[in-house]
Amino acid sequence: MHDIVDLRSDTLTLPTPEMREAMARAPVGDDVWEEDPTVKRLEALAAERLGKAAGLFVTSGTMGNLISVVSQTQTGQEVVLDLDSHIFNNEAAGAAVVGNLQMRPVKTARGFLAPDQVREALRAANIHVPPTGLICIENTHNRHGGTCCTPEEISAVAAVAHEASVPVHLDGARLFNAAIALERPARDFVRDVDSVTFCVSKGLGAPVGSVICGSTDLIARARRVRKMLGGGMRQAGIIAAAGIVALERMVDRLAEDHANARALAEGVSKLPGLSVDLASVQTNIVIFRVERGGTAAASAAATAELVAGCGARKVKIHAIGPTAIRCVTHKDIDAEDIGRTLDAFAEITRKW
Ligand code: TLP
């Protein structure tokens, strides 16, 4: 049980004592000169786990996605991606601003582009249209509530893209959550993608960082773009050391976060005024709706009341829309915290 239960995101995890120890002891060097042994170790470990030739340590998932997109496209091309994707909604339009790229968002059923949707979105060779430069997918899918797609679904999308010589990027910020939930090795999910970014700073608990993995050639181009964006860090082994602990020690325990999310979702489904699609709760994210009084305004007021009421009980939750709440479980949330959260929800909704 923790004093404050913080369900706003798994980015709020604090480094473990083992991470702090590893950070203090890490051998370091200037990583822009490619002389930081700890960064190199993390990059090699990440590449090995994902079955790719090389890795590149970057500051964040946002930077990893931007570098991956810019490294594989040319100005004026189009990027096809899901309408609810993080790259399209939550990355400050970096691909448009820095890459001069046009985004082509496609509405999907579960957050995952189907092969036919990719086929339809690919542009024909014609001087009027922007050439398709890249396909982006996201697994697990944040805005769809941590849903997972299978390695086979990803490979099917990649086959269509590659037939048209278009590369594929996977935003795998929470790739290891998908791997644990579907009980498949992480490398299976990325076998057919050209680039993948995953974060050590979310459920895996490291304080900072993400790793891009791909071919040696892609990572060489990505290194240049990282420098251009100001992401060349010097003695970055200090933070990469925590990333190594994250990859070596924190992956298997994600199953606990998934069990806690499931318990939370089942509890929420029994409360008046709250509704959750239990089938969408596959990993560590629970998105639920708030409804009261039959009008949008009353429901929005109830949502605000729930957030404030929880805050007063030291349970931090976050609204992702006027009547939608997202809760994310992580290593600093235990089963008792879930019980306390459900008690808070029950007390507040009892009056509705
Ligand atoms: N997501 C954050 C917020 O930006 C919404 C969160 O709290 O979930 N891809 C996906 C699928 C993500 O969920 C996130 C972060 C990122 C990329 C970006 O990672 P960071 O925050 O490291 O830039």
Residues whose N, C-alpha, C, O or C-beta is under 5 A from the ligand:
A	BS01	TLP	R8 S9 T11 S60 G61 T62 M63 H86 N90 T140 N142 D171 A173
